[in-house]
């Protein structure tokens, strides 16, 4: 049947959503994304790490918002009307990721995924699943489960 062929094609591809942080492009698996919201200020919480901006109310659920730039060692985001909060489901919990702007939703072949270079320290390398060359860009594919393991105590 054709279904087996279609399943093979789907398993050989990956749907991602890409976003900008400064001049760099990052992406996450679209299957982890629940929605994309415009920027809204978060309510700060005491004694949270610098990358945790606070919490927002998402239809009655309180979810943490993480400044992805700070989390990845980049200068903090200065939110604008183009900024977005990508609401993701990580290990069964909702987490908002503040990004400068959402770029694109694309499908890439898993054959295009390149391993993260060994020049990164192990902790940072764990956040990067792969590097994806797309046209002239190099997109860093982030591992949200690795990101969540660091923010788990705050989000619980």
C-alpha positions in Angstrom: 0.0 0.0 0.0 1.0 3.6 -0.4 0.5 4.2 3.4 3.9 2.6 4.2 5.6 4.8 1.7 3.9 7.9 3.1 4.9 6.9 6.7 8.5 6.4 5.6 8.5 9.9 4.0 7.0 11.5 7.1 9.6 9.8 9.4 12.4 11.0 7.2 11.3 14.6 7.6 11.0 17.0 10.5 8.7 20.0 10.8 10.2 22.9 12.6 9.4 26.4 13.6 12.3 28.8 13.4 12.8 32.1 15.2 15.4 34.8 15.6 17.5 35.7 18.6 19.8 38.6 17.5 21.4 37.6 14.2 21.1 33.9 14.9 18.3 31.5 13.8 17.1 28.7 16.1 14.3 26.2 15.8 12.2 23.8 17.7 10.1 20.8 16.7 6.7 22.0 15.7 5.1 19.0 17.6 6.2 20.7 20.9 4.5 24.0 20.0 1.0 24.5 21.3 0.6 28.2 20.2 2.4 31.4 19.3 1.3 34.5 21.2 2.3 38.1 20.9 4.5 39.6 23.5 2.8 40.3 26.9 4.8 41.3 30.0 5.2 38.5 32.5 4.6 38.8 36.3 8.0 38.4 38.0 8.6 35.8 40.7 11.2 36.1 43.5 14.4 34.1 43.4 14.1 32.8 39.8 17.1 32.4 37.5 17.8 35.4 35.2 16.4 33.7 32.1 13.0 33.2 33.8 11.1 36.4 33.1 8.1 35.3 35.3 4.7 33.9 34.6 1.7 34.6 32.4 -1.9 33.6 32.5 -2.8 31.3 29.6 -6.6 30.8 29.7 -6.5 30.1 33.4 -3.2 28.3 33.5 -0.1 30.0 35.0 2.9 29.2 32.8 6.6 30.3 33.1 8.1 32.5 30.4 11.8 32.0 29.6 13.9 34.6 27.8 15.5 32.3 25.2 18.4 34.7 24.5 19.5 34.7 28.1 19.0 31.0 28.5 21.3 30.4 25.5 24.0 32.9 26.7 23.0 35.8 24.4 22.1 39.4 25.4 18.6 39.7 26.8 15.7 40.3 24.4 14.3 43.8 24.3 10.6 43.0 23.5 9.0 44.8 20.6 5.7 44.4 18.7 7.4 41.7 16.6 8.4 39.6 19.7 6.5 36.4 20.4 6.0 33.9 23.1 6.1 30.4 21.7 4.0 28.2 24.1 5.5 24.8 24.2 4.7 21.5 25.9 7.8 20.1 27.5 7.5 16.9 29.6 3.8 17.5 30.0 4.1 21.1 31.2 3.5 24.3 29.3 6.4 26.8 29.1 6.5 30.1 27.2 9.7 30.9 25.2 10.2 34.6 24.5 11.9 35.1 21.1 12.6 38.2 19.0 10.3 37.0 16.2 9.0 33.8 14.6 10.5 33.3 11.2 9.1 30.3 9.4 7.5 26.9 9.6 9.4 24.5 7.4 9.9 20.8 6.7 13.5 19.5 6.5 14.8 16.1 5.8 16.3 14.3 8.7 19.3 13.6 6.4 20.1 17.4 6.6 20.6 17.3 10.3 24.3 17.8 11.2 25.6 17.0 14.7 26.4 19.9 17.1 30.1 20.7 17.0 32.3 19.4 19.9 33.6 22.9 20.6 30.6 23.6 22.8 30.7 22.7 26.5 28.6 19.5 27.3 25.8 21.5 29.0 25.3 23.8 26.0 25.8 21.0 23.5 23.0 19.1 25.2 20.6 22.0 24.3 21.5 21.6 20.6 20.0 18.5 18.9 21.5 19.4 15.5 22.5 22.1 13.1 20.4 22.5 10.0 21.8 24.2 6.9 18.9 25.9 5.1 19.8 28.0 2.1 22.5 30.4 3.4 21.5 30.0 7.0 22.7 27.7 9.7 19.7 26.9 12.1 20.4 25.6 15.5 17.8 22.9 16.4 17.1 23.1 20.1 16.4 20.2 22.5 13.5 21.5 24.6 13.7 18.5 27.0 17.3 19.5 27.9 16.1 23.1 28.3 13.3 21.9 30.6 15.5 19.8 32.8 17.1 23.1 34.0 13.9 25.0 34.6 11.9 22.1 36.0 12.0 23.2 39.7 10.7 26.6 38.8 7.9 25.4 36.5 6.7 22.7 39.0 
